[in-house]
Amino acid sequence: MDKKNDNEFEKLIEENPNLERWPKKAKIILGIIIPFAILLIIALIIVIIYYQKKLSNKDDDIKPDPTPTPTPSIDTYTYFGNILYNLTYDDNGKIENSFKIDGYNHIDGVDNINDNKDYEKNERNIYDLYIPQYAMDRKNDYNGILLWVHGGGWTALNKEMMDFFCKLISTQGYISATVGYTLLTPEFKEFNIFKNLDEITACIKAIKNKLINLGFDGDKLYLAIGGYSSGAHLSLLYSYLNSKNDIIPLKFIVDFVGPIGLLPKHFYKLKSINETLPNIEDVSIIEEAMRKGDIVQVYNNITSINLMNVFTGNKFNDSINQMLFPNGTIDFENEKFKEMYKIVKNAFIPEIVDKNKMPTICIYGGADDVLGITAFAYLKQKMDIDKREYAYIYSRYEGHYLMFPQTPDGVQKIRDTLSKITQYLKKYFGY
């Protein structure tokens, strides 16, 4: 109201003293509602105080619920948990020769280079272990572990190379680890490719024991092994060769550009980035391209022989030249070559009887100048013969380092690879 209306209203009241501002009926209604509202508020306050007190003393008033707590969803977790760096995996200062059965090697020829002996530990016998919170929350349930083996041509680099992939897998709720191993450098004659497998085996034992000590159920652990380049070769080799891969039951393999042998035919590449073959997975097409010169060797033959010698622990240093013809090709009938090949063929995937038949994810690049393009064709041929389940991902324009892609196609193929790894983790670990 404006001032004029206010004055008129007051004048009306003065002239009519019996006129009420509020109707009588309205006063009665308000007189009922207001006390009722006050009583309702007081009642709510009493109820809240009562239940707060009851909840604070629930251990005294309520019996424990026998229903187990629901398993937390992986989707609720990002990576947080424990990272344990530089754990040792030696057994009282020794690395056990895991190829012994009843005191003797079960692989023909291996006893020529390790004499059934265990190995002294060294500074590279360490591993890192990533345990996400999701795994910590389900210690009594099944847990999966993905062990990563680093690359470097068997002669270089270290476990930290696989740190990113450990963290990536752990963000999904799975335990992961990365292992160091003895490098097969030319000056060491006691180290050989089979010692590397002994070291991986020792690491798996150590991982299991560590998790048991942390409260995990050792009988409810699953294992997958993956690696890059030479680490992929060692992962494949472990799945084909090792008789003790049930320390933690092995479920599948991840092969990033892994070599599968050291013969010259295992290292051929395309002549240029712009060339290709109609079916790069077919051994018959690969070998026809070799004969026609449509693909070329990555290394000369003496490099292949030198790598084979490294696999033996450099036992044939004085015989390398005897294994070559004057034109540089390998003399496969040379007695020294035969002696060496009897040993190293046990580390060539196509030569091994596959008793375990582990599912395998394979990733290779068409522009690989280090490994070439022929390794997967021979691996596929072997897996088809053995009826081994596998998934194959091929990036046409990526090279040997496609784990860190440089092209849009490579980026997409790495995404495809990670998606496939996730599928395998869920399929073979059961969660």
Sequence and secondary structure as in RCSB ss.txt:
>XXXX:A:sequence
MDKKNDNEFEKLIEENPNLERWPKKAKIILGIIIPFAILLIIALIIVIIYYQKKLSNKDDDIKPDPTPTPTPSID
TYTYFGNILYNLTYDDNGKIENSFKIDGYNHIDGVDNINDNKDYEKNERNIYDLYIPQYAMDRKNDYNGILLWVH
GGGWTALNKEMMDFFCKLISTQGYISATVGYTLLTPEFKEFNIFKNLDEITACIKAIKNKLINLGFDGDKLYLAI
GGYSSGAHLSLLYSYLNSKNDIIPLKFIVDFVGPIGLLPKHFYKLKSINETLPNIEDVSIIEEAMRKGDIVQVYN
NITSINLMNVFTGNKFNDSINQMLFPNGTIDFENEKFKEMYKIVKNAFIPEIVDKNKMPTICIYGGADDVLGITA
FAYLKQKMDIDKREYAYIYSRYEGHYLMFPQTPDGVQKIRDTLSKITQYLKKYFGY
>XXXX:A:secstr
  HHHHHHHHHHHHH TT  SS HHHHHHHHHHHHHHHHHHHHHHHHHHHHHHHHHTHHHHS    S      GG
G  S EEEEEEEE  BTTEE  TTEETTEESSTTTHHHHTT  EE  TT EEEEEEEHHHHTTTTS EEEEEEE 
 STTTS  GGGGHHHHHHHHTTT EEEEE      TT SS  HHHHHHHHHHHHHHHHHHHHHTT  GGGEEEEE
EEETHHHHHHHHHHHH TTTTTTTEEEEEEES     SGGG EEESSTT   S TT HHHHHHHHHHTSEEESS 
HHHHHHHHHHHTTSTTGGGTGGGB TTS B TT HHHHHHHHHHGGG GGGS  SS   EEEEEETT SSS SSH
HHHHHHHHHHHT  EEEEEETT  TTTTS  SHHHHHHHHHHHHHHHHHHHHHH  
